[in-house]
Amino acid sequence: MIEHHFQPDDTGAILANIASHGFAIVPELLDPLGQKAVREALAEHKTGLRGRNDFEGYQTERLYSLLARGRIFADLSEHPAILAVLDQVLEPNYLLSAALSIDLYPGESPQAIHFDDSFYAVPRPRPPIGMSVIWAIDPFTPENGATQLIPGSHSWSGDTPDGLPDTPEIALPRNGPAYQGPVIEDLEHRLIDAVMPAGSALIFSGTLWHRGGGNRTAANRLAVTLQYCAPWARQQENMMLAVPAHIARGLPPRVRALMGYSIHPPFMGHVDSMHPERLLRLPRNST
Ligand SMILES: O=C(O)CCC(=O)C(=O)O
């Protein structure tokens, strides 16, 4: 059995595991107070509404735009142990692409197997264009829907290996080159459960095949996922509209840079030839 759990300051080992297996787990990175802050921030906004398709999950409640919903999410998005890893994997000036909570209700079925940066239609194998972090707010178990991963699949070639569900919701590139990789007999047997205690962070490559598991328990499984992308790639969530300017002004500079209040040289991200931070600092009534 391979050990995939690492100490937060062991960046080298985390990076090595991501390079060889596609993921790493840092147990209990968020303490119980932080977990409570996440729950309280989400509680204000929960509606009980479930997902709109099988991918979001018909028995899953997702809340997006998290940076606008509580300071704790800004803290998570710039967690030093996470950024120390991302700094080595993604190009400088990388961005926060998505910030959402995923609450699996009892009875949720497993998701389709997918990889998170599939909507960038760049042929595989390739370095990741995105990196994902899933923060377990409840403990993740095989029974309650722990994320399931296929170790090593981050380096697979091709986008639609035999046997993978290719559903419209996933929007896999359909016109790309024919699959060139190994024949996949039974993908489900290759999945392993990301079992981890509450507060743990699962960090994985955007090219790693995975899915949310099914929830066979009587309790919910709550997670927060923060996804990051290359500085030249389009973010999934439009952070400028998702987070109103008056909230963005109060966020730490690094978080604002992750949102897109930053320049990727020579001038990607400018506004009227100015750094976007300059506009943000203008008095409220002039923006
Ligand atoms: O909820 C999970 O464990 C994984 C969810 C996921 O992979 C996704 O929605 O892209």
PDBQT file of the ligand as one rigid body, heavy atoms in Angstrom, charges set to zero:
ROOT
HETATM    1  O1  LIG A 301     -16.869  15.946  -4.643  1.00  0.00    +0.000 OA
HETATM    2  C1  LIG A 301     -15.840  15.353  -4.945  1.00  0.00    +0.000 C 
HETATM    3  O2  LIG A 301     -15.269  14.560  -4.196  1.00  0.00    +0.000 OA
HETATM    4  C2  LIG A 301     -15.217  15.561  -6.303  1.00  0.00    +0.000 C 
HETATM    5  C3  LIG A 301     -15.988  16.500  -7.176  1.00  0.00    +0.000 C 
HETATM    6  C4  LIG A 301     -15.368  16.703  -8.509  1.00  0.00    +0.000 C 
HETATM    7  O3  LIG A 301     -14.452  16.046  -8.893  1.00  0.00    +0.000 OA
HETATM    8  C5  LIG A 301     -15.897  17.733  -9.405  1.00  0.00    +0.000 C 
HETATM    9  O4  LIG A 301     -17.024  18.190  -9.238  1.00  0.00    +0.000 OA
HETATM   10  O5  LIG A 301     -15.175  18.103 -10.368  1.00  0.00    +0.000 OA
ENDROOT
TORSDOF 0
